[in-house]
Amino acid sequence: MTTLYTWTTPNGRKISIALEELGLPYEARAIDITKGDQNDADFRALNPNGKIPVLVEEDGRIVNESNAILLYLAEKSGQFVPKHGTQAYWDMLEWLMWQASGFGPMLGQAHHFLRYNRGKSEYSEQRFHAEAERLYGILDQKLTGQAYMLKEMSILEFAIWPWVSRFEHHEVDLSAYPAVCDWYLRLAERPGFAKGYIQPFEVEPIPLPKDA
Ligand SMILES: N[C@@H](CCC(=O)N[C@@H](CS)C(=O)NCC(=O)O)C(=O)O
């Protein structure tokens, strides 16, 4: 069976949501990054970069980097990915890179300064909060008038949604981004998202905006 080394964070949940939506059997193994499990030699042998998520197949294949894992699973199953080489495929790749390089790292920095180290650097709090708002503006523009990031649901939903679920951490008011809010709430109702969200164990219900 596929093993997913993961923790209760957006990058980990990307993959458990994908596996649930794809209906692929897997075992979620907890790597407690708050205790430093990611630095254990056994885990470093799987991912020298010391980060979850890591996917290990029954035949020993190891795949690291959440968005590479999403691409791997989509190609393996032939689901949630446009046909290779089409315009939709390149659109998908463009937004996957956008998530990996911006709507992930920038929100992570916002969490670091606004939530976990508040008061240490006003400049950084403002900088990353402003960047979070800017990225939500881009996402809202993209989702306005369409149900999904592409014409149909794709791995982009799995890559982006878990980061939006942290809206309280980056102090973004979802009601200011109605297209994002609508998309977020619709996906939250899917059983695959609900089950994937509580891997490797449940911490809290999926956060909902106050007026939802
Ligand atoms: N680019 C990596 C980032 C993975 C990542 O940042 N994982 C975090 C949890 S969401 C982690 O393992 N942090 C532990 C650490 O930095 O020591 C990916 O997308 O897989």
The ligand as an ORCA input file, in Angstrom:
! r2SCAN-3c Opt
* xyz 0 1
  N       8.157     22.703     -0.876
  C       7.779     21.702      0.076
  C       7.490     22.355      1.398
  C       7.140     21.338      2.453
  C       7.056     21.964      3.824
  O       7.363     23.159      4.021
  N       6.643     21.174      4.790
  C       6.563     21.659      6.158
  C       5.191     21.374      6.728
  S       3.897     22.122      5.769
  C       7.608     20.945      6.993
  O       7.820     19.761      6.828
  N       8.253     21.669      7.906
  C       9.231     21.106      8.773
  C      10.491     21.938      8.831
  O      10.580     22.935      8.105
  O      11.353     21.592      9.608
  C       6.543     20.950     -0.433
  O       5.699     21.583     -1.076
  O       6.431     19.735     -0.178
*
